[in-house]
Amino acid sequence: MAIDLYWGSGSPYAWRVLLALEFKRLPYTSHLLQFSKQEHKSPQMLALNPRGRVPVLKDGDYVVFESLAVLYYLDLKYPSPPIFGRTPEEAGVIMRVICEFQAYAERQVTNILSTVFANTPSVPAPDLTEAMHVVASEARTIEGRLSKSDWIVGESFSAADMVFFPSIQLLRRALHRPAARDLSSRFLPIETNYPALGRWIARVEALPGYERTYPPHWRETPG
């Protein structure tokens, strides 16, 4: 069956699925939607996902959305190579690490991104500083993991890496903005402050097919 992926450039959730499709070497038809034109909320898209969000994956007649659900579906439907581990124990650790990220770091990353990219103080300054403290603490936890292994969980690229990587790349991009100058010193340069994390980023970027996952509009407006 043919796989269709509906996504938007710069969406960390869509980027997760692109990484999975390329890692599993699954052929798919890419449908890049323009957020500026509200194409993700068109009647066609709302028929696939009533919430009007991306990514949406259509595999034959089956439609699935929400990025983790898409990753889980792909791993069960196309199990080689696996992205949720090779044993129940490894799968449990991968899911736990993802849940920890969602519970403790994801909202804080989103607060930083929304404030920096919007160029408006959508989050009070003290809360923004606290968000950066939390994110830096989580980064140290990841650094500890990556100092012992090439990948966040286990010995191969997994769903955990796919979840973390887009958010870290978006955060790096945001922290290069002038509006984030006071925050960036806690994180950048990543190769100095978090060397194992920097090496991990390079490993992900070296994976086959990675270039096809890179947000197209970032090439047009670097930084």
C-alpha positions in Angstrom: 0.0 0.0 0.0 1.1 3.5 -0.7 2.0 5.8 2.3 1.1 9.4 2.1 2.5 11.8 4.7 0.9 15.3 5.3 3.3 17.5 7.1 4.5 21.1 7.6 8.1 22.5 7.5 9.5 23.1 11.0 6.9 21.0 12.9 8.9 18.9 15.4 6.0 16.4 15.4 6.1 15.9 11.7 9.9 15.8 11.8 9.7 12.8 14.1 7.7 10.8 11.5 9.9 11.8 8.6 12.9 10.5 10.6 11.1 7.2 11.2 10.1 6.8 7.5 13.6 7.4 6.3 15.2 5.2 9.0 12.8 2.4 8.0 13.4 3.1 4.3 9.7 3.2 3.6 8.7 4.7 0.3 6.1 7.5 0.8 4.5 10.4 -1.0 5.3 13.7 0.7 2.5 16.3 1.0 4.2 19.5 2.3 1.5 21.8 3.6 1.9 25.6 4.0 1.0 26.7 7.5 0.8 30.4 6.2 -2.0 29.4 3.9 -3.8 27.3 6.6 -3.6 24.3 4.3 -3.5 22.0 7.4 -7.0 23.2 8.1 -8.4 22.7 4.6 -11.6 20.6 4.2 -9.4 17.8 2.8 -7.2 17.8 5.8 -10.0 18.1 8.3 -11.6 15.0 6.8 -8.3 13.2 7.7 -7.7 14.8 11.0 -10.6 16.8 12.5 -8.1 18.6 14.8 -6.5 20.2 11.8 -2.9 19.4 12.8 0.0 17.6 11.3 1.5 15.1 10.8 -1.1 12.9 9.3 -0.1 9.5 7.8 -2.4 7.7 5.4 -1.3 4.1 4.6 -3.8 2.7 2.0 -7.2 3.3 3.6 -5.8 3.6 7.1 -5.3 7.1 8.6 -3.3 7.8 11.8 -2.3 11.1 13.4 -0.5 12.3 16.6 3.2 11.7 16.1 3.7 9.0 18.7 0.7 7.1 17.5 2.2 7.3 14.0 5.6 6.0 15.2 4.0 3.2 17.1 1.9 2.2 14.1 4.8 2.2 11.7 6.8 0.0 14.1 4.1 -2.6 14.3 3.2 -2.5 10.6 6.8 -2.3 9.4 8.9 -3.8 12.2 12.4 -3.8 10.6 14.4 -2.0 11.7 12.6 -1.6 15.0 12.3 1.9 16.6 10.7 0.8 19.9 13.4 -1.7 20.9 14.0 -5.4 20.3 12.8 -6.6 23.8 9.9 -5.6 26.0 12.4 -4.2 28.5 14.0 -1.9 25.9 10.6 -0.9 24.7 9.6 0.0 28.2 12.7 2.2 28.7 12.1 4.0 25.3 8.6 4.8 26.3 9.5 5.9 29.8 12.2 8.2 28.4 9.7 9.7 25.9 7.1 10.1 28.7 9.6 11.8 30.9 10.4 14.3 28.1 6.8 15.0 27.6 6.1 15.4 31.3 9.1 17.5 32.4 10.6 19.3 29.4 8.3 19.6 26.3 6.1 22.3 27.7 9.2 24.3 28.8 10.7 24.0 25.3 7.5 25.1 23.7 7.4 28.2 26.0 10.9 29.2 25.0 10.2 28.6 21.3 6.9 30.5 21.2 8.4 33.5 23.0 11.5 33.7 20.8 10.0 33.0 17.4 7.0 35.3 18.1 9.3 38.1 19.3 6.8 38.9 22.0 6.9 38.1 25.8 4.2 35.5 25.7 5.9 34.0 28.8 6.9 36.3 31.8 10.6 36.7 32.0 11.0 34.8 35.3 9.0 31.9 33.9 11.1 31.9 30.8 14.3 31.8 32.8 12.9 28.9 34.9 12.0 27.2 31.6 15.6 27.4 30.5 16.8 26.0 33.8 14.5 23.0 33.4 15.6 22.5 29.8 19.3 22.7 30.7 18.7 20.2 33.5 17.1 17.8 31.1 19.9 18.4 28.6 22.4 17.3 31.3 20.4 14.1 31.8 20.5 13.4 28.1 24.2 14.3 28.1 24.7 11.6 30.8 23.0 9.0 28.7 24.9 9.9 25.5 28.2 9.8 27.4 27.6 6.1 27.8 25.9 5.2 24.5 25.7 6.5 20.9 21.9 6.7 21.2 19.5 7.9 23.9 18.3 4.4 24.6 20.1 1.2 23.6 22.5 0.6 20.9 20.5 1.9 17.9 18.5 4.8 16.7 15.1 4.7 18.3 11.8 6.5 18.7 13.4 8.3 21.7 16.0 9.9 19.4 13.3 10.8 17.0 11.2 12.5 19.7 14.2 14.4 21.2 16.0 15.5 18.1 13.5 17.9 16.4 12.9 19.7 19.7 16.6 20.1 20.3 17.2 21.4 16.8 14.4 23.9 17.1 15.7 25.1 20.5 19.2 25.5 19.0 17.7 27.6 16.1 15.7 29.7 18.6 18.7 30.4 20.8 20.6 31.9 17.9 18.0 34.6 17.7 18.9 38.0 19.2 15.8 37.8 21.4 17.3 34.8 23.1 20.8 36.2 23.8 20.3 36.2 27.6 19.2 32.6 27.5 21.6 31.1 25.0 24.7 31.0 27.2 23.2 28.2 29.2 23.0 26.0 26.2 25.3 27.2 23.4 27.7 26.4 22.0 26.3 22.9 22.4 29.6 21.3 21.4 31.2 22.9 24.4 28.5 22.7 27.0 27.1 19.3 26.0 29.8 17.5 23.9 28.1 14.1 23.9 24.9 15.7 22.8 26.8 17.5 20.0 28.3 14.3 18.8 24.8 12.7 18.9 23.4 15.5 16.7 26.1 14.8 14.2 25.3 11.1 14.2 21.6 11.8 13.5 22.5 14.2 10.7 24.7 11.5 9.1 21.9 9.0 8.9 20.8 8.0 5.3 17.9 10.1 4.2 18.3 12.7 6.9 18.6 15.5 4.3 15.0 14.7 3.1 13.7 15.4 6.6 15.4 18.8 7.1 12.8 21.6 7.2 12.8 23.2 3.7 12.2 26.7 4.9 15.3 26.6 7.1 17.4 26.4 4.0 15.8 29.6 2.8 16.1 31.5 6.1 19.0 30.1 8.0 19.3 30.9 11.7 
